[in-house]
Amino acid sequence: MNLGATVERVYIAIRELILHGDIRPGARLDPAALAPPLGSSVTPIREALHILSGEGLVEARPGEGFFVPNIDEPALRDLYHWNAQLLFLAIQGWDWVHVTRRDFPGSGNAAEQAASLFLSIARRSRNAEHARAVHMANARLHSARLVEASLFTDMVQEIGILTEALAIGDRPALRRLITAYHRRRIKIAAEIVRRLYREMDGGAPV
């Protein structure tokens, strides 16, 4: 079997488990325990975990192994701030190009639409590193965005307004909207974290 193909397969599988909360923050990721359910040997899983560690979705602790990073209120606030700062940098680096329909958020859930929108904003930057950084930030914020949808009933409309500003290339409006978008979430970061852990523990959103 092709080792590279196996690494990619288990990388995608573990990434999805983390993004959708099937492996909760703080959990230890034991390559030997993951091998049977993923139909892989330990080596590809270890390599996949190293890749995920580079993306910030997994934490490699010397002498202890791999863990899903814990999420607390200060860390989530920092992630929101970081995401906004990345988007501001990307907008600053824009080259004006015609925006096509494929630049707009797709038809997925609100979390997926937000990720698609922010990546579209970043991809217009002359600096390709902006898109790479936003892609990684999207992954780290995905579980929180799934919770956001239960707190902000206007989330899809909010994304729609941002999309309209992107469509006409209105940089000042985008900056204002991005600031407002992230301030709403920073303000209730503690509640987002509380609900995130509650849902991972099997409870219903409250």
QUIMO-V896323 format. One record per backbone hydrogen bond with DSSP energy under -1.0 kcal/mol. NH is the residue of the N-H (numbers start at 0). CO is the residue of the C=O. If there is no record, write none. Layout:
BEGIN
nh:NH co:CO
nh:NH co:CO
END
This chain:
BEGIN
nh:5 co:1
nh:6 co:2
nh:7 co:3
nh:8 co:4
nh:9 co:5
nh:10 co:6
nh:11 co:7
nh:12 co:8
nh:13 co:9
nh:14 co:10
nh:15 co:11
nh:16 co:12
nh:17 co:13
nh:18 co:14
nh:19 co:15
nh:20 co:17
nh:21 co:16
nh:22 co:16
nh:25 co:67
nh:26 co:23
nh:28 co:65
nh:33 co:29
nh:34 co:30
nh:37 co:33
nh:38 co:35
nh:39 co:34
nh:45 co:41
nh:46 co:42
nh:47 co:43
nh:48 co:44
nh:49 co:45
nh:50 co:46
nh:51 co:47
nh:52 co:48
nh:53 co:49
nh:55 co:52
nh:56 co:51
nh:57 co:51
nh:58 co:66
nh:60 co:64
nh:63 co:60
nh:64 co:60
nh:66 co:58
nh:67 co:26
nh:75 co:71
nh:76 co:72
nh:77 co:73
nh:78 co:74
nh:79 co:75
nh:80 co:76
nh:81 co:77
nh:82 co:78
nh:83 co:79
nh:84 co:80
nh:85 co:81
nh:86 co:82
nh:87 co:83
nh:88 co:84
nh:89 co:85
nh:90 co:86
nh:91 co:87
nh:92 co:88
nh:93 co:90
nh:94 co:123
nh:102 co:99
nh:103 co:100
nh:112 co:108
nh:113 co:109
nh:114 co:110
nh:115 co:111
nh:116 co:112
nh:117 co:113
nh:118 co:114
nh:119 co:115
nh:120 co:116
nh:121 co:117
nh:122 co:118
nh:124 co:121
nh:125 co:92
nh:129 co:126
nh:131 co:127
nh:132 co:128
nh:133 co:129
nh:134 co:130
nh:135 co:131
nh:136 co:132
nh:137 co:133
nh:138 co:134
nh:139 co:135
nh:140 co:136
nh:144 co:140
nh:145 co:141
nh:146 co:142
nh:147 co:143
nh:148 co:144
nh:149 co:146
nh:150 co:147
nh:151 co:147
nh:154 co:151
nh:157 co:153
nh:158 co:154
nh:159 co:155
nh:160 co:156
nh:161 co:157
nh:162 co:158
nh:163 co:159
nh:164 co:160
nh:165 co:161
nh:166 co:162
nh:167 co:163
nh:168 co:165
nh:169 co:164
nh:170 co:168
nh:173 co:169
nh:174 co:170
nh:175 co:171
nh:176 co:172
nh:177 co:173
nh:178 co:174
nh:179 co:175
nh:180 co:176
nh:181 co:177
nh:182 co:178
nh:183 co:179
nh:184 co:180
nh:185 co:181
nh:186 co:182
nh:188 co:185
nh:191 co:187
nh:192 co:188
nh:193 co:189
nh:194 co:190
nh:195 co:191
nh:196 co:192
nh:197 co:193
nh:198 co:194
nh:199 co:195
nh:200 co:196
nh:201 co:198
nh:202 co:197
END
